[in-house]
């Protein structure tokens, strides 16, 4: 088994991750768990490849070793990144790939039957991006006598509190995010094409820092511009930036699959008063939200601290103001567990990490400010160090 591409994760950390997953499985009376989220595969085994567009999974029996199932050509590559022994890695035949009459999970289910005890319930990741309806049906048909039960992001919740190793990865990702954002803020100029700026951002994300090269992010840079800045999640065009328009930039630094997202806003020319005033209110709200983050506080209380600030200025934000982060694969860098929003009762604990994102999307204009942070015993640690203000280029 080659160590050429393996991450520097101590084996005892992998063992502890698997132990905690099994504790959660036992609480749900799962005889086995089928893991399909590539972020969870990475978390539990170190497996890292752009192979998630075809069916793959990790089967974790309650009382036996886990086994990885993937396309044959990817199973061969798994030996370079995975912490499992060769006999725990299985490749299904290439003639099963993307056919209408058979499915790889037919083969996977047949191969995994002997790993699953009796008539035990089997947990599945029902909301995983890469576990399709056909995959579910094939797995269910191939495991007669077993109930398939949604695990409700079981592994994702185990990932919520980060180890010292993971916190170190996030800090490096934060430095890469900061470097990429500095380039974006500096190079966004009137007349430049959006695609040319994005090329520099992408290069900065890959180059990283002199000490650590960057990984590919789970989401491409997003930069709604002009009237489109009133909506989130838009990418780029070849249109030039223009004086009199604002651009919201959201990107991430990634290192070892750990993500630190970051958002800022740039105005070309003199900003309208509504944008200037909103930027000041949002900066005040950011300080209130970060000041509220500490162990023992609920996610809902963090949102309330922010909302109290903006409500006093007559502003309303309907969407959440943050979510947990860590390992990320396309199409998302969020962990899909804790959100900072009204009614969130999860209590924050030291070692959790969040993207606190304050996006104000109005009619034809918008403003974004965000910070990747870690909950510490004393409060909060920012993973980047950039001014929390509207950037103005004249």
N, C-alpha and C positions, 0 to 999 in steps of 0.2 A: 504494500500500500504506500503510494508516494506521498511525501510531505511537501511537494513543490508548491502547491497552491493553498495549503491548509491555513486557516486563520489561527492566530496565536491565542486560542482559547484553551485554558487548562482542562484536562480531561475531567478533573473533579467538578468543574463547573458544569460540564455537560451532564455528569452523573446527578448533580443536584437538580438541574432543570428537569430531567426525566423523573426523578423522585417526586418532585412537586406536582408534575403532571399526573403521576399515578395516584397521588393523594387525592387530587381533584376527581380523577376517574372513579376512585373507590367511593367517594361521596355521592356519585351519581349511579353507582352499581354498574359501571360499564365493564364488560369482559374484555373489550378492546376499543381502541380509538383509531379512526382513519383520518389522518392529517393530510390535507391537500393545499392549504395556504402556503405558498413558497416562503413567506417570512417565518412561518412556524417550522417548516422543514429546516430552514437555515438555523433557527434558534436551537433545535433539538439535535441536529446532526452536523451542521456546518455546510450542508449541501448548497452549492451556489452555482447556478447556470441559467442561461436564458432558454430553459426547457419547459417552462410552465405553460406554454401554449398547447402542449400535448398532455394527456392524462398522466399523472404521477401522484404518488402518495407514500406516506409512512404509516405502516400498521404497527400500533403499539399494543401488544397483548398485556393484560393486567399482570401476568406473572411470568413473562418470557421476554426475550430480547426483541427489540423493534426490528422491522425489516422495511427496506426501501424498495419501491416498485417504480420503474420508469421505462421509457422507451429504450430499446436495446442500445442504441448508440449513446444515449445519455447515461445509462447505467454504467457504461464503460468509463465515461468521464467523471462519474460520481466518486470514483476511487481517488481522484485528485483533490477533492475538497471535503469529502464526507468522513466523519469519524467512525463509521461502521466498518466492520470487517467485510472482506469480499463475499463471504457466504451469506451476509445479511443484505446484499444488494442484488436485485433481480431485474433483468431486462425482458420486457415482452417483445414478441416478434415484430419486425418492421412491417409485415403485411397487415397488421391491425391498425395502422395509422390512417386516420381520416377516411374511414369506409362507412357507407350507409347501412350495411347489413350486419356488421359485428362491431364491437367496441372494446378498447383495451381493458376496461373494467370487467368484461367477461373473463378475461384471462387472469387479471389480478385477483378477482374474487375466488376463482378456482384455486389459485396458488396460495391464497391466504387462509383458506378454510381450516387447515390443520393448525393454524396459529390461534384460532378463536375457540375458547372452550365451550362445549355443550351447546345450550340454547341461549347463551349470554347475550345481553343487549350490547349493541355496537354503536358507539358515538361517532357521528359524522360532523363535518364542518358545513352545515347547511347553507351558510351565507358566504362561503368562500368564493372569490371571484372565479376560480378556475375549477370548480366542481359543478359541472353542467347537469342539466336535467337528465340527459342520456346517461351520464356517468352514474347518477343516483339509481336510475332504473336498472342499469346493468349490475351494479353492486347488490341491489336488493334482490334481483333475480338469482344472482350467484351465491347468495348467502341465505338459502331457505331455512326457516326455523329461527332466524335472528331478527330482532327488531332493530331497525336503524333509527336512532334518536338524535335530534339536533343537539350538539354539544354546547351550543350558545357561546361560542368563542372561548372555549375552555382554555386552550393554550394561550390565547391572547391575554386573558386575565392573569395567567401565571407569569406572563412577560411583563406585567405592569410595573413592578418594582425592580429597578435595575441593579445589577451587581457592580462592584467597583470597576471591573473590566468594562462593562457596558457603558458606565458613566465616562470612562476614559475615551471610548470610541465616540460618544456623543460630543465630547469637548473638541475632539479633532474635527468632527463634522461641522461644529460651530465655527471653527476658525476658517474652514474652507468656504462656508456660506458667507462669512463676513468678507472674505477676499473677493468672492464672485460679486457680491452686492456693491462693494466699493467700485469695482470696474464698471458695473452697470450704471451706477449713479454718476460716475465721472464721464462716461463715454456716450450717454444719451444726449444727443445734440440735434438742433434743428437741421433738417435736410438729410440726416442719416437714415438709411432704410432700417426698419424694425428688424429684418432678418440679419442685417450686418451686426447689429448690437447683440442679438441672440447668439450669433456665432462666437462672439467674444465671451459671453456668459458661459456657453457650453464648454469652451476651451478652458476657462478659469475653473469650472467645476471639475474637469478631468485633471488639470494640472495640479490643483490643490495648493499645497504650500511646499516650501523647500524640504520640509521634514516628512510630509505625508502626501502622496498622490491621492487624487479624488476618485470616487466610485461614480457610476452612472446613477442619476437620481430616479426615483420612482415616477416623478412627474416632470415634464419638460417645463422650462421657464414660461411663466404666464405674464403678459403685459398688456392688458386692455388699455386703449389709448383714446383720448378725446371723449366723444359721447359714449363710447363703449366702456369707458372707465367706470360707468355706473353699474356694471355687471361684473361678476367674478369669473374666473376660470377660462377666459379667452386667451388664445395663444397669439402668434405673431403673423404678420403679412409682410409683403415687400413694400408697403406704403411708407413714405418718409415721415419722420417726426416733424411736427409743425409748431411754430411759436404760437402761444395762446392755448395750447392743449396740455393736459396733465396725463401722466401715465402711471398706473399702479404696477409695481413689479413684485412678483412672488416667485421665489426660487428656493433651492435647498442645497446645502452642502451634504455630501454623503461620503462616509468612510466605513469600509467593512460592512456595508448595507445599513449602517445606522445613519439616520437623517436628522438634520437640523434645518427646518424651514425658516424662511425669513422674508418679510415684506416691507417695502417702503414705497413712497410716492414722489414723483418728480414733476415739477411744473416748469414748462418752458415759457419764459416771459413773466409778466406781472400776474400774480394769482388773483382771482376774484375773491372778494371779501368772504363769501360763504365757504370757500375752500380753506382760507387762512384760519377762520374761526373754528371750523370743524377740526382742523389739524391740532389746534391748541386744546380743544375739548378732549379729543381722543388721546392726546399725550397725557393729559391729566387723568383720564380714565385708565390708561395703561399703568400709571403709577399706583392708582388705587387697586387695580387688579393684582399687580405684582406684590403690593403691600399686604394683600389679603392671603396670598398663597403661603401656607405653612402647614406642618403636620397637625392633624386634628380638625382641620377646616374642610367643610364639604365643597364639592364642585359648585353647587348652587350658591353658596355664600360668596365665592369668588366672583361669579357672575353678578350677584347683587351689588357688590362693591363697585364694579364698573358701571352698572346700570344707574346707580344712584348719582353718579357724576354726570352722565349724559342726559338723564331725565331732567336734572336741574337746569339744563340749557335747552330743553325742548326737543332733544334728539331721541330717536327710537332705533334700536337694533333688534330685529326679530330672530336672527340666526344666532347660534352658539358663538361664544368668544374663544373657544379653545378646545383642544382634544389631545389625548395622549399620543406620544410619538416614541419611536425607537427604530426597530428594524423595518425596512420598507422595500417592497417590490412593486413594479407597475401593476395596477394603475393608481396606487395610493401609498402615501407615506404615513398615514394615520394608523393607529393600532386597533381602532374600532372597539374601544372599551369606554373609558371615562370621557365625558364631554363637560365643558364648563358652560352650563346653561341652567335656567330655572328648573327646579325639581330634581337636580342631580344630587343624590344622597351619598354617593361614594365619598368616603373620608380620605383626604390626601395623606400620603405617607412619604417620609424621606426616601428618595430613590426613584420616585415617579418623575416622568418627563412630559412636558406639554409644549404644544405650539399655541401660544396665546395670540390669536389673530383678531384684530379689531378692524374689520372691513365695514365701511359705511358706504353703501351703494345707493345712490340717489337717482333721480330722474335725469339722465344725461350726463352725470358726473359722479365721481366717487373718490374715496380716500382709503388707503390701507396702511396700517402699521402693525407689525407683528414681532414677537420675540420667541425664540426657542429657549425654554428654561428647565431647570431641574429643581425639584423640591429638596431642600436640605433640612437638617435638624433645626436650623436657626431661621429658616424662611425660604428664600428663593435664590438661585444662581442663574444669571444670564449666561448663555453660551456664546453670545456675540457682544461686540462693543461698538455700536454705531449710534450716532445721535438720533433721538426719537422725535424727529421734526420733519416738516415738509422741506424737501430739497428744491431749491429754486435756481434755475439756470437762465440767465438773461443774455 
